[in-house]
Amino acid sequence: MAKLARHIPIPEWAARITKLRKRLKISQGELARKVECSAMTVSRWERGLLAPSAEYYLQLGKLAGKSECWFFWGQSGLQVGDVLSMLPRSRKTGHSHTDLPTEAKLEAAHAGARTVLNRESILVPLLLLKATAVTHGNAGTKVLSLDRSLAAKVITAPVEWCPNPHYTSLLRVKGDSMEPLIHDGNILAVDSLQTDRDELDSKIVVATSESKGLCVSRLRRYDTLDVLESENHKYESIVLGKNSGWRILGRVLWWISAAP
């Protein structure tokens, strides 16, 4: 008599991935596109044959939202205490941003004002992407959507800094064409829900093209054309013509002047 196949229980992480995909009402292929892997990989996850890497768990946590994000981020090895410790701190006092920003100052991109944080601020987790946004004259990471970029870690920020936290990502900056406003090595917070050029005139934005990749610049709208301008005017502007290949990915909300 043939032996019955032994039932292997599905791990909790596999069941959670299946549950997340069904809650989002997407196929395995669609989930694969969102996290940039193959549909076969998602299938193996859901059957418990292959566990996601830490990078994929971070992406799954972002898709899951606040209700389930910490399960996936916990699977990556990230703990709540680790996230809180990632907030920039003063080397002199050891106080966190929630006390007073010192070395890592918050810049309000639309107002240019220093912001002092309230101790009662509610923190939201934001993904620091591996992608790099460059200033004029350089080549950035070639991605067409921030949602499809892999994450390096999670950093928390006060919810009042992020009008659309589920659409807000963090990017590192490379280059000096936005100085003295934004410096090489800064981290930008980018709201990818804000892409309407009519509402972004004179705002700092992140744009992308297939040839140049991600770029941080100031959008200027003139009568007949839109232009990406640097703060350091020794760099040439970029004209956003119909066939230029450039498109706006989001508005820069703020940036921190020292990485945690």
C-alpha positions in Angstrom: 0.0 0.0 0.0 1.3 3.4 -1.0 2.3 5.7 1.9 0.2 8.8 2.3 2.2 12.0 1.7 3.0 13.7 5.0 1.3 17.1 5.4 3.8 19.9 5.9 2.2 22.9 7.8 2.5 26.3 6.1 4.7 28.7 8.0 3.0 31.8 9.5 5.0 34.1 7.2 3.8 32.2 4.1 0.2 32.4 5.2 0.6 36.1 6.0 1.9 36.8 2.5 -1.0 35.0 0.9 -3.4 36.8 3.2 -1.8 40.2 2.3 -2.0 39.5 -1.4 -5.7 38.5 -1.2 -6.5 41.6 0.9 -4.8 43.7 -1.8 -6.9 41.8 -4.4 -3.9 41.2 -6.7 -2.4 38.1 -8.4 1.0 36.5 -7.6 2.3 38.2 -10.7 1.1 41.6 -9.6 2.6 41.2 -6.1 5.9 40.1 -7.8 5.9 43.3 -9.9 5.4 45.5 -6.8 8.3 44.0 -4.9 10.5 43.4 -8.1 10.8 39.6 -8.1 9.3 36.8 -10.2 5.9 35.3 -9.9 7.5 31.9 -9.3 9.3 33.4 -6.2 6.0 34.6 -4.8 4.5 31.2 -5.4 7.3 29.6 -3.5 6.8 32.1 -0.6 3.2 31.3 -0.3 3.8 27.5 -0.3 6.4 27.9 2.4 9.2 26.6 0.2 11.3 29.8 0.2 11.4 32.6 2.8 11.7 36.2 1.6 15.0 38.0 2.1 15.1 40.9 4.6 14.8 43.4 1.7 11.6 41.7 0.5 10.2 41.6 4.0 10.7 45.4 4.2 8.8 45.8 0.9 6.0 43.5 2.0 5.7 45.5 5.3 5.3 48.7 3.3 2.5 47.1 1.2 0.8 45.7 4.3 0.4 49.2 5.9 0.1 49.9 9.6 -2.1 47.0 10.4 0.5 44.3 9.6 3.7 46.1 8.8 5.6 45.1 12.0 5.1 41.4 11.4 6.9 41.6 8.1 9.5 44.0 9.3 10.1 41.8 12.4 10.8 38.9 10.1 13.5 41.0 8.5 15.2 41.3 11.9 14.0 44.8 12.5 12.5 45.6 15.9 10.5 48.6 17.1 13.4 49.6 19.4 15.8 49.5 16.4 13.6 51.8 14.4 13.4 54.4 17.3 17.1 54.3 17.7 17.6 55.2 14.0 16.3 58.7 14.7 19.2 61.2 14.4 20.8 62.0 17.7 23.1 64.7 19.1 26.6 63.4 19.8 26.9 65.9 22.6 23.7 65.3 24.5 22.4 61.9 23.3 18.9 63.5 22.9 16.8 62.4 20.0 15.0 64.5 17.3 11.9 64.3 19.5 13.8 66.6 22.0 15.5 69.1 19.7 17.2 68.7 16.3 20.8 69.7 16.5 23.3 68.1 14.0 20.4 66.6 12.0 18.3 69.6 11.3 14.9 69.3 9.6 14.5 71.6 6.6 11.0 72.4 5.6 11.4 72.5 1.8 8.5 74.8 1.2 9.2 77.2 4.0 12.9 77.0 4.7 12.2 77.1 8.5 13.8 75.2 11.3 11.2 72.9 13.0 11.3 72.0 16.7 9.6 68.7 17.4 6.9 68.1 20.0 7.6 65.3 22.5 4.1 64.0 21.9 4.7 63.5 18.1 3.4 60.3 16.7 6.1 58.5 14.6 5.5 56.8 11.3 7.9 54.4 9.6 9.4 55.4 6.3 11.5 53.2 3.9 15.0 54.5 3.2 15.4 53.2 -0.4 18.7 52.0 -1.9 18.1 54.3 -4.8 20.1 57.5 -5.0 18.7 60.9 -6.3 21.5 62.9 -7.8 21.9 66.6 -8.5 22.5 68.1 -12.0 25.5 66.8 -13.9 25.4 63.3 -12.4 23.6 60.0 -13.1 21.2 58.6 -10.5 19.6 55.3 -9.9 17.6 54.3 -12.9 14.1 53.5 -11.7 10.8 54.7 -13.1 8.8 54.4 -9.8 9.8 54.8 -6.2 7.3 52.1 -5.3 9.4 49.6 -7.2 12.7 50.5 -5.5 14.3 48.2 -2.9 14.6 49.4 0.6 17.8 49.5 2.8 16.1 50.1 6.2 13.3 51.8 7.9 13.5 55.3 9.6 10.8 56.9 11.6 9.6 60.5 11.4 6.8 62.5 13.0 3.4 62.0 11.2 3.0 65.8 10.9 6.0 65.9 8.5 4.3 63.4 6.2 0.8 64.3 4.8 0.7 61.0 2.9 2.9 58.6 4.8 2.0 55.5 2.8 3.3 57.3 -0.3 6.4 58.8 1.3 9.9 57.3 0.8 13.4 58.4 1.7 16.3 58.8 -0.7 19.9 59.7 -0.3 21.3 62.6 -2.3 24.5 62.7 -4.3 26.1 65.8 -5.8 26.3 69.6 -5.1 24.1 71.3 -7.6 21.3 71.9 -5.0 23.7 73.6 -2.5 23.6 75.6 -0.3 20.0 74.3 0.2 20.5 70.5 -0.1 24.0 68.9 0.4 25.7 65.8 -0.8 24.7 62.9 1.6 21.4 64.4 2.7 18.3 62.2 3.0 15.2 63.4 1.2 11.5 62.6 2.1 9.6 62.3 -1.2 5.8 62.3 -1.4 5.0 60.3 -4.6 1.3 61.3 -4.4 2.2 64.9 -5.3 3.0 64.9 -9.0 0.7 67.5 -10.5 3.0 70.1 -12.1 0.3 72.8 -11.7 0.8 72.5 -8.0 4.5 72.0 -7.9 5.8 75.3 -9.5 8.8 76.5 -7.5 8.8 73.3 -5.4 11.7 70.9 -4.9 10.9 67.6 -6.7 12.4 64.3 -7.7 12.2 63.5 -11.4 13.4 60.5 -13.4 14.4 59.6 -16.9 15.5 56.3 -18.5 18.9 57.7 -19.5 19.8 59.8 -16.4 17.9 58.2 -13.6 16.7 59.9 -10.4 17.4 63.7 -10.1 16.5 66.2 -7.4 15.8 69.7 -8.6 13.5 72.7 -8.4 10.6 72.7 -10.9 9.9 76.1 -12.6 6.9 76.5 -14.9 7.1 79.2 -17.6 4.6 80.2 -20.2 5.7 77.6 -22.8 7.8 75.1 -21.0 8.7 73.4 -17.6 12.3 73.4 -16.4 14.2 71.6 -13.7 16.6 74.2 -12.2 19.5 73.7 -9.8 20.2 76.0 -6.8 23.8 76.2 -7.9 23.5 78.1 -11.2 26.8 76.9 -12.6 24.8 73.8 -13.6 22.6 73.8 -16.7 18.8 73.5 -16.3 16.8 70.5 -17.8 13.9 71.3 -20.1 11.0 69.0 -19.7 9.8 68.8 -23.3 7.3 66.3 -24.6 10.0 64.1 -25.9 12.6 64.7 -23.1 11.8 61.4 -21.3 11.6 63.1 -17.9 8.7 62.8 -15.5 8.0 64.0 -12.0 7.9 61.2 -9.3 7.1 63.4 -6.3 7.6 66.4 -4.2 10.4 66.7 -1.7 8.7 67.4 1.7 11.9 67.9 3.8 15.4 66.6 4.2 17.8 65.9 7.1 21.3 67.2 7.0 23.0 64.2 8.7 22.2 60.6 8.1 21.4 58.5 11.2 
